[in-house]
């Protein structure tokens, strides 16, 4: 079986040690490295453990005949562009958890017409983790607020709209917020 464990791990910006520690039960970085390189056979049990540690589906860790992968042609760094050191593929964006979407029909702030935003829904207990991130906040009568979460104070959210010169919004008792996690933009 051909695995994509290394590609997925790299795309999640995790080290071998971080993946090993996140496995349930934890394992060693050496074991993860051996599973990545094929020096150790990858069982279904290992796929499930590693997928859980990486926060992906087990099927994302194997090469499937019906899935089209995008081969990585080059890597752009501050030093310029160069060929990858080994063959890799880019992972398609996959929503994880509870996501909602926003379609940008008119440019505002950093977003351009045609952009699609994937937002992770958070409950009130997690609002503080989204400070300084762009968020969608539901309001009464099917309306929404969208902007940068400047702060939280109890059940009050302070939202800075993305439009220059707009006034800060203060929203109380929001049942959930959506935090922008993925931007999809056609060029």
Secondary structure, DSSP 8 states (H G I E B T S, - for coil): --B-HHHHHHHTT--HHHHHHHSSS---HHHHHHHHHTSS---HHHHHHHHHHHTS-GGGGB--TT---EE---EEETTEEE--SS--EE------SSEEEEE-SS-BTTB-TT-EEEEEEEEGGGGGGGTTSEEEEE-GGG-EEEEEEEEEETTEEEEEESSTT---EEEE--SEEEEEEEEE---
